Amino acid sequence: MSHGDVEIYEAGALQAYAERVLVQAGMRTDIATTVAEVLVEGDLLGHTTHGLALLAPYAAELQQGRMTREGEPEVLSDKEAAVLWDGRRLPGPWLVCRAIDELLPRARRFGSTTLVIRRSHHIACLASYLLRAVEQDMLIVLASSDPAGRSVAPFGGTQAVFTPNPIAAGIPATSPLLIDISASITTNGMSARLAQQGKQFDEAWLIDAQGHPTRDPAVLFAQPPGTILPVGGMAAGHKGYGLALLIEALTGGLAGYGRADGAQGWGATVYLTLHDTTGFGGKDDFHRQMDWLAQQCRENPPRPGVDAVRLPGDRALALRAQQLSQGVSLDPTIVPALHKLSETWSVPMPPAIQAHTAD
């Protein structure tokens, strides 16, 4: 099989495999079940740098004692509609799913509820959580920052202060809107993947340590390192810079724990809010507004070079449905790492349904 082959696997088999690896690495079974589900969901939605690509790094964090294997989050504050947890460096996907489950009945009662988590471990792909809330008629807003990481400079600067600081929203509609963006123009995961492959971005999405724009992600790993540009790039990066500061306020600010504390280790500070669409103007009117907007966008005359105007989530949901029925395409860079995990933890890889050569 050539290096460019894309292997196809059944989603349930991948989830069972990931769960077994995590359990073998020391994770509590119920936690491992949720983490495996979230990772596979990332690949189902097409976020291949934040799906099963994270399984090997998560297993390594467990093995080295940098991810807490079991236990519960500590409740630091609970004002019913505003909650703060210490995640105790427990697996982030499990903490976020627990947080959504905790907030659902509260959102029904109050209309809106917020839970912030300090000292979570990494939370994988933000888009992976959105349907869990949207299917309950909730508008979900989810954001995270890593107080121990730095790869994005403030606009006009050359030294990293922020992480990419993703923010996501799931918006109920006849076809849900799934927004997953970040304050930076690209992610650490994609930068690392391209650097490992010796490839460059199509556009200058980074700057080197002297502040010169570049397409080469290898500058992030140089000494001194370069940085990823905020959304808007060299010309309008003040927009991403402002968004990064907002996300820092929602995460580290509300948590009372962040970059000012010299945090150590790969992790996340998490902001999560649920808005119950039935608790404001009502579910039907909410859908009427969002469906009207969606129609205006989808029927918008496309500019040259664009086939059609899509809504955030259109492609991901179509891909998810296709991969659930026909199998999950794993990026060629992921499969060797999974085979190595199989050898390390004596967990056999599920058989591939088929393979095809990548374009």
MARKOL-998006 format. One record per residue (C-alpha): residue number from 1; y, z, x; residue in one letter. Coordinates in nm, 2 decimals, m for minus. Each point is the difference from the previous one (the first is absolute). Last residue first. Example, Ala and Ser with C-alpha at 12.3 -4.5 7.8 and 13.67 -1.06 7.14 Angstrom:
BEGIN
2:m0.11:0.71:1.37:S
1:m0.34:0.07:m0.14:A
END
This chain:
BEGIN
359:1.30:m0.47:m0.56:D
358:m0.28:0.25:0.01:A
357:m0.36:m0.12:0.03:T
356:m0.22:0.12:m0.28:H
355:m0.26:0.28:m0.02:A
354:m0.23:0.11:m0.28:Q
353:m0.12:0.31:m0.19:I
352:0.02:0.21:0.32:A
351:m0.27:0.26:0.03:P
350:0.12:0.36:m0.03:P
349:0.06:0.16:0.35:M
348:m0.26:0.26:0.09:P
347:0.12:0.36:0.06:V
346:m0.13:0.14:0.32:S
345:0.34:0.16:0.08:W
344:0.09:m0.17:0.33:T
343:m0.20:m0.31:m0.06:E
342:0.14:m0.06:m0.35:S
341:0.35:0.08:0.13:L
340:m0.04:m0.28:0.25:K
339:m0.10:m0.23:m0.28:H
338:0.32:0.10:m0.19:L
337:0.22:m0.07:0.31:A
336:m0.16:m0.34:0.04:P
335:0.07:m0.08:m0.37:V
334:0.37:0.08:0.00:I
333:0.15:m0.27:0.22:T
332:m0.17:m0.27:m0.20:P
331:0.19:0.10:m0.31:D
330:m0.23:0.12:m0.27:L
329:m0.03:m0.21:m0.32:S
328:m0.12:0.21:m0.29:V
327:m0.25:m0.14:m0.24:G
326:m0.02:m0.25:m0.29:Q
325:0.07:0.22:m0.31:S
324:0.20:0.28:0.15:L
323:0.15:m0.24:0.25:Q
322:0.14:m0.23:m0.27:Q
321:0.14:0.29:m0.21:A
320:0.17:0.15:0.31:R
319:0.13:m0.34:0.11:L
318:0.16:m0.06:m0.34:A
317:0.15:0.36:0.01:L
316:0.14:m0.05:0.35:A
315:0.15:m0.34:m0.08:R
314:0.18:0.12:m0.31:D
313:0.09:0.34:0.15:G
312:0.37:m0.07:0.06:P
311:0.09:m0.27:m0.25:L
310:m0.04:m0.37:0.08:R
309:0.24:m0.29:0.00:V
308:m0.18:m0.33:0.02:A
307:m0.10:m0.27:0.26:D
306:0.28:0.08:0.25:V
305:0.09:m0.26:0.26:G
304:0.32:m0.10:m0.18:P
303:0.13:0.28:m0.23:R
302:m0.20:0.10:m0.30:P
301:0.14:m0.03:m0.36:P
300:m0.04:0.35:m0.15:N
299:m0.28:0.02:m0.25:E
298:m0.17:0.28:0.19:R
297:0.32:0.19:0.04:C
296:0.13:m0.02:m0.35:Q
295:m0.35:0.08:m0.13:Q
294:m0.02:0.31:0.21:A
293:0.34:0.12:m0.12:L
292:m0.11:m0.04:m0.36:W
291:m0.33:0.17:0.08:D
290:0.18:0.29:0.16:M
289:0.23:0.06:m0.30:Q
288:m0.26:m0.04:m0.27:R
287:m0.24:0.22:0.21:H
286:0.25:0.28:0.00:F
285:0.07:m0.05:m0.37:D
284:m0.37:0.04:m0.08:D
283:m0.05:0.30:0.23:K
282:0.29:0.20:m0.14:G
281:0.37:0.04:0.07:G
280:m0.07:0.31:0.21:F
279:m0.32:0.20:m0.01:G
278:m0.25:m0.28:m0.07:T
277:0.09:m0.17:0.33:T
276:m0.11:0.32:0.18:D
275:0.18:0.01:0.33:H
274:m0.21:0.10:0.30:L
273:0.15:0.10:0.33:T
272:m0.17:0.02:0.35:L
271:0.16:0.07:0.33:Y
270:m0.23:0.03:0.31:V
269:0.05:0.13:0.35:T
268:m0.26:m0.17:0.21:A
267:m0.24:0.02:0.30:G
266:m0.09:m0.09:0.35:W
265:0.05:0.31:0.21:G
264:0.29:0.23:0.09:Q
263:0.31:0.10:m0.19:A
262:0.31:0.08:0.21:G
261:0.17:0.19:m0.28:D
260:0.31:m0.22:m0.05:A
259:m0.23:m0.30:m0.07:R
258:m0.14:0.15:m0.32:G
257:m0.04:0.32:m0.20:Y
256:0.22:0.13:m0.28:G
255:m0.22:m0.21:m0.24:A
254:0.30:m0.13:m0.19:L
253:0.17:m0.12:0.33:G
252:m0.32:m0.12:0.17:G
251:m0.11:m0.21:m0.29:T
250:0.28:m0.10:m0.24:L
249:0.27:0.04:0.27:A
248:m0.20:m0.21:0.25:E
247:m0.05:m0.26:m0.27:I
246:0.37:m0.02:m0.06:L
245:0.07:m0.03:0.37:L
244:m0.25:m0.28:0.03:A
243:0.16:m0.18:m0.30:L
242:0.34:0.02:0.17:G
241:m0.14:m0.15:0.32:Y
240:m0.18:m0.27:m0.19:G
239:0.33:m0.11:m0.15:K
238:0.20:0.05:0.32:H
237:m0.24:m0.26:0.15:G
236:0.22:m0.28:m0.14:A
235:0.05:m0.23:0.30:A
234:m0.26:0.11:0.26:M
233:m0.27:0.06:m0.25:G
232:0.06:0.06:m0.37:G
231:m0.29:0.25:m0.03:V
230:0.01:0.22:0.31:P
229:m0.10:m0.15:0.34:L
228:m0.31:0.11:0.18:I
227:0.06:0.16:0.33:T
226:m0.02:m0.06:0.38:G
225:m0.18:0.23:0.23:P
224:0.11:0.12:0.35:P
223:m0.26:m0.06:0.11:Q
222:m0.18:m0.27:m0.21:A
221:m0.22:0.08:m0.30:F
220:0.25:m0.10:m0.27:L
219:0.10:m0.30:0.21:V
218:m0.35:m0.14:m0.06:A
217:0.11:m0.09:m0.35:P
216:0.16:m0.33:0.14:D
215:0.24:m0.18:m0.24:R
214:0.30:0.13:0.18:T
213:0.36:0.11:m0.05:P
212:0.18:0.15:0.30:H
211:0.09:0.37:m0.03:G
210:m0.06:0.10:0.36:Q
209:m0.33:0.18:m0.09:A
208:m0.13:m0.32:m0.17:D
207:0.09:m0.09:m0.35:I
206:m0.24:m0.07:m0.29:L
205:m0.03:m0.24:m0.30:W
204:0.09:m0.31:0.19:A
203:m0.18:m0.26:m0.22:E
202:m0.35:m0.15:m0.02:D
201:m0.14:0.32:0.14:F
200:m0.19:m0.02:0.33:Q
199:m0.36:m0.01:0.11:K
198:m0.19:0.16:0.29:G
197:m0.28:0.11:m0.23:Q
196:0.07:0.37:0.08:Q
195:0.37:m0.06:m0.05:A
194:m0.06:m0.16:m0.33:L
193:m0.21:0.29:m0.13:R
192:0.24:0.26:0.14:A
191:0.30:m0.16:m0.17:S
190:m0.19:m0.03:m0.33:M
189:m0.09:0.37:0.01:G
188:0.34:0.11:0.11:N
187:0.15:m0.17:m0.30:T
186:0.26:m0.28:m0.06:T
185:0.37:m0.03:m0.09:I
184:0.05:0.37:m0.02:S
183:0.11:0.20:m0.30:A
182:m0.34:m0.07:m0.16:S
181:m0.14:m0.18:m0.29:I
180:m0.27:0.04:m0.26:D
179:0.09:m0.10:m0.35:I
178:m0.28:m0.04:m0.26:L
177:0.13:m0.14:m0.33:L
176:m0.26:0.04:m0.27:P
175:m0.10:m0.31:m0.21:S
174:0.08:0.10:m0.36:T
173:0.24:0.24:0.16:A
172:m0.02:0.35:0.17:P
171:0.19:0.03:0.33:I
170:m0.17:0.12:0.31:G
169:0.24:0.08:0.28:A
168:m0.03:0.01:0.37:A
167:0.20:0.13:0.30:I
166:m0.09:m0.05:0.36:P
165:0.18:0.18:0.28:N
164:m0.04:m0.24:0.30:P
163:0.01:0.30:0.23:T
162:0.34:0.12:0.09:F
161:0.20:0.10:0.32:V
160:m0.07:m0.28:0.24:A
159:0.26:m0.07:0.28:Q
158:0.20:m0.33:0.00:T
157:0.28:0.07:m0.25:G
156:0.21:m0.23:m0.22:G
155:m0.21:0.08:m0.31:F
154:m0.20:0.32:0.06:P
153:m0.31:m0.07:0.22:A
152:m0.35:m0.04:m0.14:V
151:m0.32:0.11:0.19:S
150:0.00:0.38:0.00:R
149:m0.29:0.21:m0.12:G
148:m0.03:0.38:m0.03:A
147:0.19:0.04:m0.32:P
146:m0.21:m0.27:m0.17:D
145:0.18:m0.12:m0.31:S
144:m0.13:m0.06:m0.35:S
143:0.11:m0.13:m0.34:A
142:m0.15:m0.02:m0.35:L
141:0.17:m0.08:m0.33:V
140:m0.23:m0.02:m0.31:I
139:0.09:m0.13:m0.34:L
138:m0.27:0.15:m0.22:M
137:m0.18:m0.16:m0.29:D
136:m0.33:0.16:0.11:Q
135:m0.12:m0.33:0.14:E
134:0.32:0.00:0.21:V
133:m0.10:0.33:0.16:A
132:m0.33:m0.10:0.16:R
131:0.13:m0.36:0.02:L
130:0.25:0.11:0.27:L
129:m0.22:0.18:0.24:Y
128:m0.13:m0.28:0.22:S
127:0.36:m0.15:0.03:A
126:0.09:0.29:0.24:L
125:m0.26:m0.12:0.25:C
124:m0.13:0.28:0.23:A
123:0.12:0.36:m0.05:I
122:0.01:0.13:0.36:H
121:m0.06:0.37:0.02:H
120:0.21:0.23:m0.22:S
119:0.22:0.25:0.17:R
118:0.26:0.03:m0.28:R
117:m0.08:m0.12:m0.35:I
116:0.26:m0.06:m0.27:V
115:m0.08:0.01:m0.37:L
114:0.24:m0.13:m0.27:T
113:m0.01:0.01:m0.38:T
112:0.16:m0.21:m0.27:S
111:m0.04:0.00:m0.38:G
110:m0.04:0.38:m0.01:F
109:m0.33:0.04:m0.18:R
108:m0.17:m0.33:0.06:R
107:0.13:0.01:0.35:A
106:m0.17:0.34:0.05:R
105:m0.33:m0.13:m0.13:P
104:0.01:m0.29:0.26:L
103:0.14:0.20:0.29:L
102:m0.31:0.18:0.12:E
101:m0.21:m0.32:m0.02:D
100:0.26:m0.19:0.20:I
99:0.01:0.28:0.26:A
98:m0.38:0.00:0.03:R
97:0.01:m0.37:0.06:C
96:0.27:0.05:0.26:V
95:m0.19:0.28:0.17:L
94:m0.33:m0.21:0.01:W
93:0.18:m0.30:0.16:P
92:0.17:0.23:0.25:G
91:m0.30:0.17:0.15:P
90:0.08:0.37:0.06:L
89:0.27:0.07:0.26:R
88:0.07:0.34:m0.16:R
87:0.14:m0.19:m0.30:G
86:0.27:0.26:m0.05:D
85:0.10:m0.06:m0.36:W
84:0.34:0.00:m0.18:L
83:0.03:m0.03:m0.38:V
82:0.29:m0.10:m0.23:A
81:m0.06:m0.03:m0.38:A
80:m0.19:0.32:m0.02:E
79:0.22:0.20:0.24:K
78:m0.29:0.03:0.25:D
77:0.07:0.08:0.36:S
76:m0.21:0.04:0.32:L
75:m0.33:m0.10:m0.16:V
74:m0.25:m0.03:0.28:E
73:m0.22:m0.30:0.01:P
72:m0.38:0.06:m0.03:E
71:m0.28:0.03:0.24:G
70:m0.20:m0.26:0.20:E
69:0.00:m0.22:0.31:R
68:0.35:0.04:0.13:T
67:0.10:m0.30:0.20:M
66:0.09:0.05:0.37:R
65:m0.34:0.16:0.09:G
64:m0.11:m0.27:0.24:Q
63:m0.28:m0.12:m0.22:Q
62:0.21:m0.01:m0.31:L
61:0.28:m0.20:0.17:E
60:m0.27:m0.24:0.14:A
59:m0.14:m0.05:m0.35:A
58:0.35:m0.07:m0.13:Y
57:0.07:m0.25:0.28:P
56:m0.34:m0.18:m0.08:A
55:0.07:m0.01:m0.37:L
54:0.36:m0.13:0.02:L
53:m0.09:m0.37:0.02:A
52:m0.19:0.08:m0.32:L
51:0.33:m0.04:m0.18:G
50:0.35:0.03:0.14:H
49:0.01:m0.31:0.23:T
48:m0.18:m0.21:m0.26:T
47:0.25:0.06:m0.28:H
46:m0.16:m0.27:m0.22:G
45:m0.03:0.19:m0.33:L
44:m0.38:0.04:0.04:L
43:0.06:0.10:0.36:D
42:0.22:0.29:m0.09:G
41:m0.24:0.09:m0.29:E
40:m0.27:0.03:0.27:V
39:0.20:0.27:0.18:L
38:0.08:0.19:m0.32:V
37:m0.36:0.01:m0.12:E
36:m0.12:0.12:0.35:A
35:0.26:0.28:0.00:V
34:m0.11:0.11:m0.35:T
33:m0.37:0.02:0.08:T
32:0.07:0.16:0.34:A
31:0.19:0.28:m0.18:I
30:m0.29:0.07:m0.23:D
29:m0.24:m0.01:0.29:T
28:0.18:0.23:0.24:R
27:0.09:m0.18:0.32:M
26:m0.20:0.06:0.31:G
25:m0.03:m0.34:0.18:A
24:m0.33:m0.05:m0.19:Q
23:0.19:0.05:m0.32:V
22:0.26:m0.25:0.10:L
21:m0.27:m0.26:0.10:V
20:m0.18:0.06:m0.33:R
19:0.31:m0.05:m0.20:E
18:0.09:m0.32:0.18:A
17:m0.35:m0.14:m0.07:Y
16:0.01:0.09:m0.37:A
15:0.35:m0.17:m0.03:Q
14:m0.12:m0.31:0.18:L
13:m0.30:m0.02:m0.23:A
12:0.21:0.04:m0.31:G
11:0.23:m0.28:0.12:A
10:m0.27:m0.26:0.07:E
9:0.06:m0.16:0.33:Y
8:0.13:m0.33:0.13:I
7:0.04:m0.08:0.37:E
6:0.28:m0.20:0.14:V
5:m0.10:m0.21:0.30:D
4:0.26:m0.07:0.27:G
3:m0.19:0.17:0.27:H
2:m0.30:m0.23:m0.06:S
1:m0.33:0.10:m0.15:M
END
